[in-house]
C-alpha cells in the first residue's frame, strides 16, 4: 500500500465536524451510501421477509407455490449461517484477522439459548422433573448447577447469548493482541480454542448434555416451537437480525474507527507508528464480531431443534472461512452470498448425489479458488464496471 493512500485513509479517520443526526435516518443513510450491493441485498432480504410468510401461511398446501415448514426452517438456518459468515468477514476482510475459531462463539450463543429452552420443558420431559433437564436426571444429578440458575428467564438467557461469547472474545483477544500474536499463529490459537471447548463440552460432567447436547425443545416464550406461526416468527426475527447486523457492520466500516481498522489491515506497523492503539482497535472489533456470531447461534438453535458439541468442531470454523472466500472477502454481502450458496449446494448435493456430494462440494471449492480468486461477488464487482465501459465504448464507435 502506498504512503499517500495510507495517509489519506487515516486522515479520513479524523473526526468530522458537522451534525450527524442521532435518528435512524441519520446513521442509516451514511452506512448505505455508495453501497449499491448492500442496498440490493437488503431489498432481496426484505422481499424474502414478505414472500416466505405469504407462501407458507397464506398459499394453500395443495398449491405448487406453497412453501413447507421444513423449507422455512431451512431458509432460517441459511440466514443464521449468513450472519455468522458476515461476522467473520468483518474481522478478516476489514481488519485482517483470520479467525479459525468463530464456530466456538456461534456454539456458545446456541448453548445459551439451548439452556433456556431446556428449562422451559419442565415436567413435560421424559422423567418429568420440574427443575432438572432429562440428561441430568439420567446421569443421577441431584441439583441444578449454579450456572443454570436464572436460565429459565428469557432476558437473562439473552444476556448470556451476548455476554458469554463477548467475554470469551474479550479475554482471549486481550491476551493475544497484547502479545502481538498475529497471522497464522493467531489462526492456530483460535482453532485450538474451539477444539479445547469441543473436548470440554463432550464431557458429561460439564453439565451441558455431553455428546448428545440439548434437544427435544417444546416452546419459547410460551409459544409452541412446532407451530407454523412460531417458526415463521423465528424466521422473521432472523431476517431482522441479519439486516440490523449488516447495517451495523456497514456503519462501523464507514466510520472513523472503521477506516482505522482497514488501515491496520493494510499496514499495521505504520498505524502503530502514527500513534493509533492497534491492539485496542483489534480487540473491540473482535469482540463485536464474536457477539454477532453468538446471536446467530441463538437464532439457529430454536429453528433447527438441537445443539451439541459438534458445533465446536474446528472443521466448522474452517468451513465458515471458505464461505467468505467463495462469496467475496471484504464485501459483507459477499460473505452472505457465499454462506447461502455453499449451504444450498450442500443440501442439494446430499439429496441429488448422496454418494458423491463431498466430491461435488470439493470440486466447487477448487473451481472457485482457481477461477474466481476474488470470490463470486468480488469477481462481479471487479468485472462489471469494465464490461459496462466496454459496452459504452462499443456503442460510441458503432455507426
N, C-alpha and C positions, 0 to 999 in steps of 0.2 A: 504494500500500500504506500502511495506517495505521501511525502510530508505535507504537501499542500492540502490534499484531500483529507488527511487525518486531522490537521489543524482546523479545517473547515468544519468537520463533524463535531469536534469539541467546542468550537466557537458557537455552533448552533445549540450546544447543550447549555449555554449560559441562560439564566432566567430571562424571560422576555417580559417587559412591562406592557401593560395593556390588559384590560379586563377579559377574563375567560369565565363566562357565566358558570355559576355553580349548578344551574339547572341541567336537566338531562340533555337538552339540545346543545348546551354549551360545551359539553365534553364528548358527546356522541359525534357531532359533525367533524371536529378536528381528528377524531380517531379514524374516521372513514374517508377523510379527504385523500384524494389521489390513490384510493384503494378500490379500483374497479372490480378486481377479482373478489374482494371481500364483500362488496355490495351484491355481486351476483350470488355469492354463497349464501348470504343472509336472505336474499329473495327466494332461493331454492329451499332453504330451511323453513321459511315462512309458508311456502307452498306445501311442503311436506306436513307441516303442523296443521294445515287446513284440510288437505286431501286425505291423509291417513284416517282421521276420525270419521270423515264423511264416508269413505269406502268401507270402514269396519263397522260402524254403528248404524248408518242410515241405509246403505245399499243392502238389499236382502241377500241372505246366504246362497240363494239359488242363482244369483246373477254371476256372470263371469267376471264382473268388476269387483266383486266382494273381496275384501282383504281379511284373511283369517286372523284369529287371536295369536296364533303361532307366528305369523308374519309380523304382527305388531311388536311382539316381544323380540323378534329377530332384528327388526329395524332399531328398536331401542338399544339392543346390545351394540349394534354398529355405531350408534351415536355416542355411547359411552366410550367405546374404543377410539372414536374420533376425538373426543375431549382429552383422552389420555395422550394420543399422538400429538395434539396441539401443545400440551404441557411439555412434552419432550422437545418439540421443535422450538419452543420459546427459549430454552436454555442451550440447545445445541445449535440451532440455526442463527440465533441472535447474540448469544453470549459465548459460544464456542465450547461449552461444557458438554462432553459426550457422556451421558449417564447411561449405564447399563444396569441400573437398579431401580428404575421408576416403577417397575411392576410391584415392588415392595410397598410403595406409597399407595398404589391402587388397591392392593390387597388389604392394607391396614384400614383404609376407608371402608372397604367392603366388610371387614370383620366387625368394625364398629357398628355399622348398620345391621349386620347379622346378629350381634348381641341383643340389639333392641328387638328385632323380630323374634328371636328365640324366647325372650322374656314375655312376649305377647301371647305365646302359645298357652301357657298356664296349665290348667287341668285338662286341656284337650290333647296333651301329649300321650304317648303310648303308656307311660307309667302314671299319668295323672297327678304328678307332683305340682303343686301350685307355684313353687318357687324355683326348684332345680330343673334345668333342662334335662331331657331324656338321657343324653350321653353322660351327664354327671350321676344320675341315678344308676345307670348301667355300670359305671365304674365305682360304685359304692361311696360316692362323695356324700358327706353328711351336712355340709353347709355351703353356702354360696361364697366364692372367693371375693375378696374385698374389691377387686377391680370390676366386678359385675354389679356392685351396688349402684343404684340410680339409673342403670341402663334400661329400665322399663319406662323411663321418661323420654319422650321424643326429643325434647330440647337438649337434654344432656347428651343423648346419643349423637345428635347433630353437631354439638360442640366437640365431641370426641372425634367425629369424622374430620373436622378441620384441625383440631389441636394435636392429635396423635401423629399424623404424617408431618405436620408442620414442625412440631418439637423435635422429632427424629431428624428431619432435614436440617433444623437449626443447629443441633448438637453436632451432627456429622459434618455439615458444611463448615461450621466454625473451626473444628479441628483440622479439617482437610485444607481449607483455603488459607487459614492462618499459617499452616506449614508449607504453603505454596505448592501443594500437590496438584498437578495438572496433567493434561494429555492422557496418554494411555495408562499411566499409573492411577489416575483418578478413576478412569473407566473400570479398571480391575478392582479397585477398592469398592466401588458401588456395586459391582457384581458380587463381590464377596459378602457385602452387607445383605443383599437379598437371599443369597444362599444360606447364610447363617440364620436368618429369620425363617426360612423354609424348614431347616432342620429343627429349630426350636418349636415351631407350630405343629410339626408332625408328632411331637411327644404328647402322650395322653395326660401327663401330669401338669401340663401348662394351663389347662382349663379352657381350651379352645376347640375341643372336639377331636383332637388328634387327626388321624388320617382322613376321617370322614368329614370333618369340619361341621358346618351348620347347614341344615336343610329342613324340609317339611314346614316351611313358614305358613302361617294362617292368615294374618291380616296386618295392616299398617294403619295406624291412627283410627282403628275400629272398622276399617273397610276391608272386605274380603279380597285377598290378592288374586283369587280365581275369577272374580267378576270382571267382565269386559270393561266396565266403566273405570274400575281401579287401574287396570292395565293401561287404558288409554290415558288416564291422568298421569301415570308414571312416565309414559312416553312423552306427553306434552311437557312435563317437568324437565325431562332430559333435553328436549328441543330448546326450552327456555334457558337451561343451564349452559348448553353449548353456545347459544347465541350470546349470552351475557359473558361467558368466558372468552369468546373470540373478541368481543368489543373491548373487554378489559385488557386483554393481551395487546390488541392493536393500539389502544390508547397508551399503554405502557411503552410500546416501541417508539411512538412518535413523540413521547415526552422527553424532557431533558435527561432524565435517568436512562431512558431507552437509547438515546444517542451515545451516552457514555458506555453502556454495556456493549454496544456494537463497536465502539472504538476499542474497548478491551478485547473483544474478539479479534479484531484486525491487528492490533499491536499493543499487547498488554504492557510491555516494558515502557513504551512511550507514555501510555496513560498514567502509569505509576510515577514516571519521571516528572510529569506535569502536575503532580500533586493529588491526583484522584486516589481515594482509598479503594483500590481494586477489590480487595477481599470483601469489603462491605457490600459493594455492588453485586458481586457474585453471590454472596450469601443470601441477600434478600430475594433475588430473582430465583435462586434455587429453592428457597422456602415457598415462594409463591407458586412455583411450578409443582412442588410436592402437594400443596393444598389442592390445586386443581385436579391432580391425579387422585387424591383421596376422595374428592367429591364425585369424580367419575366412578370410582369403585363403589361408593354408597348408592349411586343410581343403578349400577349394574346388578347388584345382589337381589333386590326385590323383583326385578324383571326376569332374571334367569332362575332364581329359586334355590341357589346353592352357593356356598363359598367354602373352599378348602385350601390346604397348604400348597396345592399345585399351582395356585395363582402366584406364589412367590418364586416359582421356578425361574432360574436365570435365563432359560431359553425364551420365556415370555418377554422379558425385558429386551432381549436382543431382537425379538420379532418386532417390538414397537419401533426400534430404530430403523428396521427395514421398511416399515410402513412410511415413516417420514422420508427416507431416502427415495422410495418409489414415487411418492406423491410430489416431493419437491421441498428440499430443506430451505428454511429461511423465508417461507411464504405464509405460514399458519394454515391458510385454507388448502395448500398443497398437502400438508400433513393429514388433514381431514380427508381429502380425496384418497390419499394413499391408504389410510386405515379402512375406509369403506370399500375401496376396490379390492384390497387383498383379502379382507374377510368375506366379502361376497364371493370372490373366486374360490376361497377355501370351502364355503358352503356349497357352491355349485359343483366343484370337482369331487367332493366327498360323495355326492349323490350320483353324478354322471360317470365318474371314473373311480369307483371305490378301491380298486386295486392299484391305481396309478396316480392317485391325486397328489401324493407327495412329489412325484416326478414332475407333474404338471406345474405345481407351485414352484418347485425349484427352477424349472425352465423359465417361468415368468420372472423370477428374481434375476436370473442370469441375463435374459434378454434386455430387461430394463437397465441393468447395470452397464451392459455393453453399448446399447444403442441410445439410451436416454440417461446419461450420467447426471443431468440436472434434475431428473425426475420428470414425471408426466407434466405437471403444472409448470415446472421450471423450463422445460423444453418449449412448451406452448408460449410462455412469456418471452422466451428468447427469440423464437422464430416468427411469431405472429406480426410484430412490428415490421420486420424485414419483408415478409410476404405482402403486407399492405403497401409498403413503399415500392416494392417491385411491381405490384399491380397498378399503383398510381402512375409510375413511370411508363409502364406499358401502354396505359390508356392515353397518356400525354403524347407519346410519339406515334401512336396509330393515326392513320389518315382519317 
